[in-house]
Amino acid sequence: LNRTGFMSNRGRQNVASYLVHDLNIDWRYGADHFESLLLDHDVCSNYANWVHSAGLSGGRINRFNMTKQAHDYDKKGEFVKLWCPELKGLPSHKVHEPWKLSRGDQEKANCQIGYDYPQPVKPPKVWTANYKGNGNGKGGNNHRGKAKNFRGKNRVHRGRSKDF
């Protein structure tokens, strides 16, 4: 997104899910950031998609498992290696979870986690604990529940003032 001004719809959904449901950050920060970078930005579409991703539309809440998504849509890690060149030396089956590499594997790949490539912002326990897929794209681990704001309270969307 930073380099090209574009991101696929699946990528946008994954980012929104991670920001809102895993990091518990107010969806409006994500919407504003995307608005400032997207070349194909449309106010109505962008904000409607972020509202939906935050679980404020009354429909189901899509909480994506990032590890499963990576295995389903980038089996060989080609996309990751394109945009994260520091991971090019990793074997394809390890590129989606580089934080799990042993010190020896990191040396072989010439990629020290925490130095060449950052540690995860938040340990993704729910992704790795629940991911048992084979990358075939069938089924997901949709964690339903009430959306929370960044203070951990149930979201109440009544304009821009209440409970955000």
N, C-alpha and C positions, 0 to 999 in steps of 0.2 A: 504494500500500500504506500509506504513512504517513497519507494523508488519509482513506481509507475503510476500511482493515482488510481489503481484498480485493484479489486479483490473479488474473487468469485463469490457467488451467493453462499455456497457451503462454507467458505472461509469466513464470511461475515457472520454467519450463524454461529460458527464455532467460537469466534472471538467474543461475540455477545454473550454466549452461554458461559464462557470462562470468566469474563469480567463480572457478570452479574451474579452467577450462581456459585462459582468457586472462590472468587475474590471478594464477593459481597460489596461491589462498588456500584454506586448509583448509575443506572443506565444512561442518564443524561450526559455523563462525562464521555461515555463511548460514542453516543450519538453526535456530540459536539466535535469530538476528535475526527470521526469519519466525515462529518460535514466539511471539515477544514481540509481534508486530503483527497476525497473522492472526485475524480474528474466527471463521473456520471452521476453526481449527487443530485438527488431530487428530494426536496424537503419532506414532502408527504410520505414517500416511500421509505426514506431513511428513518424518520421518527416513528412511523407506524411499525416498521420492522423491529426497532429497538423496544418499543412498548410491548409488542408481542413477545419478544425474547425475554423481557423482564417478567412476563407472566401477568401483565396488567390488562390483557385484552379479554379475559374471561374464558379463554380457551385453554387447552392443555399447555403445560409448561414443558418446553424442550430443554432438558439439561443434557448436554452432550458429554460423552466419555471421550476425551481427547485422544487417548491411546487407541481406542477402537476406531475412531474416525480416521486416524492416521493410517492404521492398518487396512481399513476398508478402501480408502481413496488414494493411497500412495504406498501400495504394497512394497515396492522396491526402494522407497525413500528418495526417488529421483527429484521430486518437488522440494523436499527438505534440503537435499544436497545442493540444489540450484540456488536457493535463497539463503542457505546457511553454509557457506563454503568451508567453514572450519570443521564441519562434520563429514566432508567428502571421503575421508580415510576410513570411516566406520563401515563395518559390514552392514548390508541392507537390513538384516533382521535385528540390528541393534540401534539403528539410526533414530527410531522414534522414542527411545528411552535411554538417551546417552548418560543420564545420571546413574544408571545401573552398571556402567562399565567398571570392571576391575581396574586397578592401577596399571596392571600389565597391558590390558586391552587399550587403555588410554595412551600408553606409551607407543604401542604398535600403530595406533591410528594418528599419532602426533596431535592429540587433542586432550588437553588436561581440563577436566570439568572444574569449573570455578576460576579458571584462568583464561583458557582459549575460548571456552563456551560456558555461559553462566549456569550456576546451580538453579534448580527450579525455584520460582518465586514462592510457590506453595507446594509442599510435598503432595503429589497427586495420588494419595492412598486410595481414594474411591475409584480412580480409573484403573489402577493396576489390580486392586482387590476384586473388582467386578468384571474385568475383561477376561473372557474365556473364549473369545471369538477366533475365527480362523481367517478373518479378513474378507468374508464373502458378502458383507453388506446386508445380511439378513438379520433383522432384529436389533434391538438396542437396549440400553440400560437407562430407560427414561425414569428419572427420579422425580416423581410427582410430589407436589407439596406447595405450600404458599410461598410466594416469592418474598424475600427479605430485603430490606434496604441495608445500607452499609453500617447501620447501627444495630442490625440484628432484629429489628422490629418488623412486624408484618407491614407490607407496603399498603399505603392508602393513597390512591391517586385522585386528588381533588385539586387539580391545578398544580402549581409549583411550590406550595407552601407547607402542606400538612405532611408531617412524618417523613421528611426527606433530609 
